[in-house]
Amino acid sequence: MKKFFLFLMIFSVSFLGFAQIKDTAQVENKHFDFQYKKMYVPLGLMLSGIIADGNGRESLKNEIVEERNEHIFGFENHLDDYAQFAPFLAIYGFELAGMKPRTDWKNRSAILLKGQIVNLGLVYVLKKTLKKTRPDGTAYSFPSGHTANVFAGATMLSIEYGEEYKWVPYVSYGFASGIGMMRMANNKHYISDVLFGAGLGILSMKAAYWTHQYKWNRPKPGKDPFAGVIYPN
């Protein structure tokens, strides 16, 4: 939960700072329409994570841990604890740098918050319910919260900027994959945890877009009291 509060703090700072600078920004809100094919990748990752979550010594997840212990035993790096939040900062930072997003900042912030409530909420429930042990013997392993978090951010970054800037999805998902691999290198997660977490993060954020009504930042309805008035020269 500590990392969830850290996320909220970073989100709040970004939100307030952006609001002060871009309050009058004109951004056309493009709906992210639901398509079944957009569920294939996240559901495939989640299913792969479930399949890979075998307990036998010869299972894929334990084989990878053995390889890790053989080649990089003792490796420890806390960069992933902080780098997982980078995509969320980029969601606002890219616009400040002059890039055009898909959604205005108010609706974007609402989508972000809804997606993360679902995403991190499900991570928390699954961890506490399944109580899977991490490779290093600590609790709780399944699914990887770091991976779910960073893939949710990568998904939002790709949706917001990927249409205009084709390189964004490659960079964002490549970065997120690196965080997932670092979780395994740090001996904090099995590959099953990472795969499921990646799928969950992607699906949660896409669902937030699919269900969003874009009610924020709409111009208030009403007739212009000065419409039709002829002013003297």
C-alpha positions in Angstrom: 0.0 0.0 0.0 3.0 2.3 0.5 3.7 2.4 -3.2 0.0 3.1 -3.9 0.2 6.2 -1.7 3.4 7.2 -3.5 1.6 6.9 -6.8 -1.2 9.1 -5.5 1.3 11.7 -4.3 3.1 11.8 -7.7 -0.3 11.9 -9.5 -1.5 14.8 -7.4 1.7 16.8 -7.9 1.5 16.2 -11.7 -2.2 17.0 -11.8 -2.0 20.3 -9.9 1.0 21.5 -11.7 -0.5 20.6 -15.1 -3.8 22.3 -14.2 -2.0 25.6 -13.5 -0.2 25.5 -16.8 -2.7 23.9 -19.2 -6.1 24.9 -17.9 -7.3 26.4 -21.2 -5.7 23.8 -23.5 -7.9 22.9 -26.5 -7.6 19.1 -27.0 -10.1 17.1 -29.0 -11.3 14.2 -26.9 -11.2 11.1 -29.1 -13.2 8.1 -27.8 -11.3 4.8 -27.4 -13.8 2.5 -28.9 -14.2 -1.1 -27.5 -13.0 -3.9 -29.8 -12.7 -7.5 -28.9 -9.3 -7.8 -30.6 -7.9 -5.2 -28.1 -8.5 -7.8 -25.4 -6.4 -10.5 -26.9 -3.0 -9.4 -25.7 -3.9 -8.6 -22.1 -6.0 -11.7 -21.7 -3.3 -13.8 -23.3 -0.7 -12.4 -20.9 -3.0 -13.2 -17.9 -3.7 -16.7 -19.1 0.0 -17.3 -19.7 0.7 -16.2 -16.2 -1.8 -18.6 -14.8 -0.4 -21.5 -16.9 3.2 -20.6 -15.9 2.3 -20.6 -12.2 3.1 -24.3 -11.6 4.6 -25.4 -8.3 6.8 -28.3 -9.6 10.6 -28.0 -9.5 10.7 -28.4 -13.3 8.1 -25.7 -13.9 9.0 -22.7 -16.0 8.8 -20.2 -13.2 11.1 -22.2 -11.0 13.5 -22.9 -13.8 13.9 -19.2 -14.4 14.6 -18.6 -10.7 17.3 -21.3 -10.8 18.9 -19.7 -13.8 18.7 -16.3 -12.0 20.3 -17.7 -8.9 23.1 -19.4 -10.9 24.1 -16.3 -12.9 23.2 -13.2 -11.0 22.8 -14.4 -7.4 22.9 -11.5 -5.0 21.7 -9.0 -7.6 19.6 -6.2 -5.9 18.5 -2.9 -7.3 15.7 -0.6 -6.2 15.4 1.4 -9.4 12.2 -0.4 -10.3 10.5 0.8 -7.1 10.6 4.4 -8.6 10.9 3.8 -12.3 7.4 2.1 -12.3 5.9 5.6 -12.0 7.7 7.2 -15.0 5.0 6.5 -17.5 2.4 8.4 -15.4 4.7 11.4 -15.3 5.2 11.2 -19.0 1.4 11.2 -19.6 1.5 14.9 -18.5 5.1 15.7 -19.3 4.8 14.8 -23.0 2.1 17.5 -23.4 4.1 20.0 -21.5 6.9 19.3 -24.0 4.6 20.1 -26.9 3.2 16.7 -27.9 -0.5 16.5 -28.6 -2.5 14.0 -26.4 -5.7 12.2 -27.3 -7.6 13.5 -24.2 -7.7 16.7 -22.3 -6.1 16.8 -18.9 -9.3 16.6 -16.9 -10.7 13.5 -18.6 -7.2 12.0 -18.8 -6.9 12.4 -15.0 -10.3 10.9 -14.4 -9.4 7.9 -16.6 -6.1 7.5 -14.9 -7.6 7.5 -11.4 -10.4 5.0 -12.4 -8.0 2.7 -14.1 -5.6 2.6 -11.2 -8.3 2.1 -8.6 -9.4 -1.1 -10.5 -5.8 -2.2 -11.3 -4.2 -1.8 -7.9 -7.4 -2.8 -6.1 -7.4 -6.1 -7.9 -3.7 -6.6 -7.3 -4.2 -6.1 -3.6 -7.2 -8.5 -3.5 -5.4 -11.2 -5.4 -2.2 -10.9 -3.3 -4.2 -11.2 0.0 -6.4 -13.9 -1.3 -3.9 -16.2 -3.0 -1.0 -15.5 -0.6 1.6 -16.8 -3.0 5.2 -16.7 -1.7 7.8 -14.8 -3.5 11.0 -16.4 -4.8 12.9 -14.9 -1.9 10.5 -16.4 0.6 8.6 -13.2 1.5 4.9 -12.4 0.9 3.0 -11.8 -1.4 4.0 -12.7 -4.9 1.1 -13.1 -7.3 0.5 -10.9 -9.2 3.3 -8.4 -9.6 2.1 -5.0 -8.5 5.0 -3.1 -9.9 4.5 -4.7 -13.3 0.7 -4.1 -13.3 1.4 -0.5 -12.4 4.0 0.2 -15.0 2.0 -1.6 -17.8 -1.1 0.4 -16.9 1.0 3.6 -17.3 2.5 2.3 -20.6 -1.0 1.5 -21.9 -2.3 5.0 -21.1 0.8 6.6 -22.6 0.3 4.6 -25.8 -3.4 5.4 -26.1 -2.8 9.1 -25.5 0.1 9.6 -27.8 0.5 6.5 -29.9 -1.7 7.6 -32.8 0.2 10.8 -33.4 3.6 9.5 -32.4 4.1 5.9 -33.6 7.3 5.4 -31.5 5.5 6.0 -28.2 4.0 2.4 -27.8 7.4 0.8 -28.5 9.2 2.9 -26.0 6.5 2.7 -23.3 5.9 -1.1 -23.5 9.6 -1.7 -23.9 10.3 0.3 -20.7 7.5 -1.6 -18.9 8.9 -4.9 -20.0 12.2 -3.9 -18.5 10.6 -3.2 -15.2 9.0 -6.6 -15.2 12.3 -8.3 -16.0 14.0 -6.3 -13.2 11.4 -7.7 -10.7 12.6 -11.2 -11.6 16.2 -10.2 -11.5 15.7 -8.8 -8.0 14.2 -12.2 -7.1 10.9 -10.6 -6.0 8.7 -12.2 -8.6 8.2 -15.3 -10.8 7.6 -14.9 -14.5 4.0 -16.0 -13.8 3.5 -13.0 -11.5 5.0 -10.6 -14.1 2.9 -12.0 -17.0 -0.3 -11.8 -15.2 0.5 -8.4 -13.8 1.3 -7.0 -17.2 -2.0 -8.3 -18.6 -4.0 -6.9 -15.7 -2.4 -3.5 -16.0 -3.2 -3.3 -19.7 -6.7 -4.5 -19.4 -7.6 -2.3 -16.4 -6.5 0.9 -18.2 -8.2 -0.1 -21.5 -11.4 -0.8 -19.5 -11.2 2.7 -18.0 -11.1 4.2 -21.5 -13.9 2.0 -22.8 -16.2 3.0 -20.0 -15.4 6.7 -19.7 -18.1 9.1 -20.6 -15.9 12.2 -21.2 -18.1 14.4 -19.0 -15.2 16.4 -17.6 -14.3 19.8 -19.2 -17.5 20.0 -21.3 -18.6 23.6 -22.1 -21.7 24.4 -20.0 -24.9 24.4 -22.0 -26.9 27.6 -22.3 -27.8 30.3 -24.7 -25.5 33.2 -25.2 -27.4 36.2 -23.8 -25.6 38.4 -26.3 -26.4 36.2 -29.4 -28.1 38.2 -32.1 -27.4 41.6 -30.5 -26.4 44.3 -33.0 -23.8 46.7 -31.6 -23.6 50.2 -32.8 -20.5 51.3 -34.7 
